Amino acid sequence: MLPVSNDTLLRVVRRQGSPRIVPPAVIGVDDWAWRRNHRYGTLICDLGRRRTIALLPDREPATTQAWLEQQPQVSIVARDRAGGYALAVSRALPAATQVADRWHLMENASRAFLDAVRESMRQIRRAVGATSINPALLTAAERLQYEGYLRREDTNNAIQQLAKDGISIKEIVRRTGHSRGLVRKILRGQAADISGRGKALNRIPLELLSMYRCHIRSS
């Protein structure tokens, strides 16, 4: 966003000289993309000073291990769940404490929470009351998802009713056009929803969880 050339910026940086690097005691290790899905490197940050201190050319354990071996003062390493970084740290700094970094902890916790909620979506909707959703308050995208949910619920109910009427699974498959596996899941109560990919998950309408928002934020 500056009206100067790349060469001018490089000259200014070089004129400042390299900053003095204080040996870090607590570092964070994670990968970063030179080119997404093609080439990755390793990013190392000094978490005490909140600054990047090294960019390694790849994310091979040997490369990270070689850098760590030059930093014997490091006592804590925050990293992602990748086994390669765990191996590099354990080999180079066996006495250092390894912890999962905050971002990955929150990501894993969020995923586990959503998985647990999605497994009980039918019970949650029944308890909260799906009819309490006001379509007029939804965004266009949320309204499309909600309408799709209602259509899928109708299909679920239709399959359940056919089974109650004594219709065989083979005949239900023929009448509805859904796969035998999906029909079996619905009848066993293993599928709370129907999607084109055969998964039993759809995004949770925000209004359904609004009453629990304070609890989610505080946790």
C-alpha positions as CSV (number, residue, x, y, z in Angstrom):
1,M,0.0,0.0,0.0
2,L,3.0,2.3,-0.3
3,P,3.8,4.2,-3.5
4,V,7.4,2.9,-3.6
5,S,9.2,0.1,-5.5
6,N,10.2,-3.2,-4.2
7,D,13.8,-2.3,-4.4
8,T,13.3,0.8,-2.3
9,L,11.6,-1.2,0.4
10,L,14.5,-3.7,0.4
11,R,17.0,-0.9,0.7
12,V,15.2,0.5,3.7
13,V,15.1,-2.9,5.4
14,R,18.8,-3.5,4.8
15,R,19.7,-0.1,6.1
16,Q,18.0,-0.9,9.4
17,G,20.2,-3.9,9.8
18,S,19.2,-7.3,11.2
19,P,17.4,-7.1,14.6
20,R,19.1,-8.6,17.6
21,I,17.8,-12.1,18.2
22,V,17.3,-13.0,21.8
23,P,17.4,-16.8,22.3
24,P,13.8,-17.8,22.9
25,A,12.7,-20.0,25.7
26,V,9.1,-20.7,24.5
27,I,8.5,-21.2,20.8
28,G,5.6,-22.1,18.5
29,V,6.1,-24.4,15.5
30,D,3.7,-24.8,12.6
31,D,3.7,-25.2,8.9
32,W,3.0,-22.5,6.3
33,A,2.3,-22.6,2.6
34,W,4.8,-21.4,0.0
35,R,2.1,-22.5,-2.4
36,R,-1.1,-24.1,-0.9
37,N,-1.5,-27.8,-1.5
38,H,1.9,-27.9,-3.3
39,R,4.8,-26.7,-1.1
40,Y,5.0,-26.0,2.6
41,G,7.6,-24.7,5.0
42,T,7.9,-24.4,8.8
43,L,7.2,-21.3,10.7
44,I,8.9,-20.8,14.1
45,C,7.8,-18.0,16.5
46,D,9.1,-16.7,19.7
47,L,5.9,-16.8,21.8
48,G,7.4,-14.7,24.6
49,R,8.0,-11.8,22.2
50,R,5.3,-12.6,19.7
51,R,7.5,-12.5,16.7
52,T,8.6,-14.8,13.9
53,I,12.2,-15.8,14.2
54,A,12.7,-18.5,11.5
55,L,11.2,-19.7,8.3
56,L,12.4,-23.1,7.3
57,P,12.2,-24.2,3.7
58,D,10.1,-27.4,4.3
59,R,8.3,-29.2,7.0
60,E,10.5,-32.3,7.1
61,P,11.3,-33.5,10.7
62,A,15.0,-33.5,10.0
63,T,15.0,-29.8,9.0
64,T,13.1,-28.8,12.1
65,Q,15.3,-31.0,14.3
66,A,18.5,-29.4,12.9
67,W,17.2,-25.9,13.8
68,L,16.1,-27.0,17.3
69,E,19.4,-28.6,18.0
70,Q,20.9,-25.1,17.9
71,Q,18.5,-23.8,20.5
72,P,19.2,-25.9,23.6
73,Q,17.7,-23.1,25.9
74,V,14.1,-23.8,24.6
75,S,12.0,-25.3,27.3
76,I,8.5,-25.2,25.9
77,V,7.4,-26.0,22.3
78,A,3.8,-25.3,21.3
79,R,2.9,-27.1,18.1
80,D,0.1,-28.6,16.0
81,R,-0.8,-32.3,16.3
82,A,1.5,-33.4,13.5
83,G,3.7,-36.4,14.4
84,G,6.6,-35.0,12.4
85,Y,7.1,-32.0,14.6
86,A,6.6,-34.1,17.7
87,L,9.4,-36.4,16.5
88,A,11.7,-33.5,15.7
89,V,11.2,-31.9,19.2
90,S,11.6,-35.1,21.1
91,R,14.9,-35.9,19.3
92,A,16.4,-32.4,19.4
93,L,15.1,-31.2,22.8
94,P,14.1,-34.3,24.9
95,A,13.8,-32.3,28.1
96,A,11.5,-29.7,26.5
97,T,7.8,-29.7,27.3
98,Q,5.5,-30.1,24.2
99,V,2.0,-28.6,24.3
100,A,-0.7,-28.2,21.7
101,D,-1.0,-24.6,20.6
102,R,-4.1,-22.6,21.4
103,W,-5.5,-22.5,17.8
104,H,-5.4,-26.2,17.4
105,L,-6.9,-26.8,20.8
106,M,-9.8,-24.5,20.0
107,E,-10.2,-26.1,16.5
108,N,-10.2,-29.6,18.0
109,A,-12.6,-28.5,20.8
110,S,-14.9,-26.8,18.3
111,R,-15.0,-29.9,16.0
112,A,-15.6,-32.2,18.9
113,F,-18.5,-30.0,20.2
114,L,-20.1,-29.8,16.7
115,D,-19.8,-33.5,16.2
116,A,-21.4,-34.1,19.6
117,V,-24.3,-31.7,18.8
118,R,-24.8,-33.1,15.3
119,E,-25.1,-36.6,16.6
120,S,-28.1,-35.4,18.8
121,M,-29.6,-32.9,16.4
122,R,-33.0,-34.6,16.2
123,Q,-33.3,-34.6,20.0
124,I,-32.0,-31.0,20.2
125,R,-34.6,-29.8,17.6
126,R,-37.3,-31.7,19.4
127,A,-36.3,-30.1,22.7
128,V,-35.8,-26.6,21.4
129,G,-38.6,-26.7,18.9
130,A,-37.7,-26.2,15.2
131,T,-41.0,-24.4,14.7
132,S,-39.6,-21.6,16.8
133,I,-37.5,-20.5,13.9
134,N,-38.8,-17.4,12.1
135,P,-37.7,-17.7,8.5
136,A,-38.0,-13.9,8.1
137,L,-35.1,-13.5,10.5
138,L,-32.8,-15.8,8.6
139,T,-30.3,-14.7,6.0
140,A,-30.8,-15.9,2.4
141,A,-28.2,-18.7,2.9
142,E,-29.7,-19.8,6.2
143,R,-33.2,-19.7,4.8
144,L,-32.1,-22.1,2.0
145,Q,-30.6,-24.4,4.5
146,Y,-33.6,-24.3,6.7
147,E,-36.0,-25.0,3.8
148,G,-33.7,-27.9,2.8
149,Y,-33.9,-29.2,6.3
150,L,-37.7,-29.2,6.2
151,R,-37.7,-31.1,2.9
152,R,-35.3,-33.7,4.3
153,E,-37.4,-34.0,7.5
154,D,-40.4,-34.7,5.3
155,T,-38.5,-37.4,3.5
156,N,-37.3,-38.9,6.9
157,N,-40.9,-39.0,8.1
158,A,-42.2,-40.5,4.9
159,I,-39.6,-43.3,5.2
160,Q,-40.5,-43.9,8.8
161,Q,-44.2,-44.0,8.0
162,L,-43.7,-46.5,5.2
163,A,-41.8,-48.8,7.5
164,K,-44.6,-48.5,10.1
165,D,-47.1,-49.5,7.4
166,G,-45.1,-52.7,6.9
167,I,-43.4,-51.8,3.6
168,S,-40.2,-53.7,3.0
169,I,-36.9,-51.9,2.8
170,K,-36.6,-52.9,-0.9
171,E,-39.9,-51.4,-1.7
172,I,-39.1,-48.2,0.3
173,V,-35.9,-47.9,-1.7
174,R,-37.9,-48.3,-5.0
175,R,-40.5,-45.7,-4.0
176,T,-38.2,-43.0,-2.5
177,G,-35.2,-43.5,-4.8
178,H,-32.8,-43.4,-1.8
179,S,-30.1,-46.0,-1.3
180,R,-30.7,-49.1,0.8
181,G,-27.9,-48.0,3.2
182,L,-29.4,-44.6,3.8
183,V,-32.9,-46.1,4.3
184,R,-31.5,-48.5,6.9
185,K,-29.7,-45.7,8.7
186,I,-32.9,-43.7,9.0
187,L,-34.9,-46.7,10.2
188,R,-32.2,-47.4,12.8
189,G,-32.2,-43.8,14.0
190,Q,-28.6,-43.3,12.8
191,A,-29.3,-40.6,10.3
192,A,-30.8,-37.3,11.7
193,D,-30.9,-35.8,8.2
194,I,-30.4,-36.6,4.6
195,S,-27.9,-34.9,2.3
196,G,-26.8,-35.5,-1.3
197,R,-23.6,-37.1,-0.1
198,G,-25.4,-39.5,2.2
199,K,-24.2,-37.9,5.4
200,A,-26.4,-37.3,8.3
201,L,-25.2,-33.8,9.1
202,N,-26.4,-30.3,8.2
203,R,-25.4,-26.9,9.7
204,I,-27.1,-25.9,12.9
205,P,-29.5,-23.0,12.5
206,L,-28.2,-20.2,14.7
207,E,-31.5,-19.5,16.3
208,L,-31.6,-23.1,17.7
209,L,-28.5,-22.4,19.8
210,S,-29.1,-18.8,20.7
211,M,-30.3,-19.6,24.2
212,Y,-27.1,-21.4,24.9
213,R,-24.8,-18.8,23.4
214,C,-23.6,-17.4,26.7
215,H,-22.7,-20.8,28.0
216,I,-20.7,-21.6,24.8
217,R,-18.8,-18.3,25.0
218,S,-18.0,-18.7,28.6
219,S,-16.6,-22.2,28.1
